[in-house]
């Protein structure tokens, strides 16, 4: 049994722009920033959101379709602010470039050349186009070539932007014929416990716990604290423009790390038979956080939901289903005896007050998540008489490195 879904993947390319049109593209991203700022300003003023697109389009020096896409993205940011605590109130005074968002065959076009390259044409301004060819990884170019020639794929929206001053195009492609296996057909459950500085994974089958992995990423917490300190200093100095730049750098750094960690989770999960990845449903978690100003700031900025979203997204593209469970008692319950009173916890050490079982505290939570996930799938949960050794992986702090250093941790 399969559950069909439209699966979307984002392909990243560098732009090899012809002639001197790079300046035109940059000017268009500055105009997109103005559109974004004006949209946020009007939304804050209480203007009807249905009216905003036409109001902004009248003054924007962009293709109308592109203006509408930028407005929609800005309003989506406002919607996230109202719906979730994860997002701060968006600023309408930011400077610099903003991604130029466009629909395929309306704001941009792609085509195969006789040399086998993929040519692009972006409508940067009304009646003004930026042309050239795409450059990128072989894997992404192969997928795009397939999408251009096959009915199985559809090319969707794209964003033209500048990353480290280099022009890029990020293209969304959809495969409507690829399916995600129904979670009830799974043979293994991967419990995922997301924490401030790591993510713990435990694989459970009907025979018991198969394996456990803890992926450390302390640099996210470190960099967020470092950028918070720098932003406070520039705020006190009255340099708001630098504040926005630092905020953007922090967001890109965290997003890059989360994408790498989520990719690692999915790649590790793929080795097990018909896996289903299980997360805690943490939507209401922030409402109950109140541990003082400093700790509240740290916990409210934890990338729980972002990492879960990236992992779920990547898993779906591999055909792996995901499930969500109630997080109640996952960090307190003893996986061996089921005792649910608050255990003795000393940093990463869990000790049950009832049976004396000791474990890595995050691994213990991931086991409980996997057990809850298996119950959701109507399994007969096996007895957990013993747990395998915990393996730890620490993500390299160098951006260019994808290698991980593995260290065995015996408990």
Secondary structure, DSSP 8 states (H G I E B T S, - for coil): -EEE--EEEEEEEEEEE-TTTHHHHHHHHHHHHHHHHHHHHHHHTT--HHHHHHHHHHH--S-HHHHHHHHHHHHHHHHHHHH-SSS----S---S---EEE-BTTTEEEEE-TTS-EEEEEEEETTEEEEEEEE--HHHHHHHHHHHH-TTEEEEEEEEEEETTEEEEEEEEEESS-EEE-GGG-SEEEEEEE-SSEEEEEEEETTEEEEEEEEE-HHHHHHHHHHHHHHHHHHHTT-HHHHHHHHHHHHHHHHHHHHHHHHHHHHHHTTSTTEEEEEEE-TTGGGG--S-HHHHHHHHT--HHHHHHHHHHHHHHTT-EEEEEE-TTTTTS-TTT---S--EEETTEEE-TTT--EEEHHHHHHHHHHHHHHHHTT-----------EEEEEE-SSTT---EEEEEE--
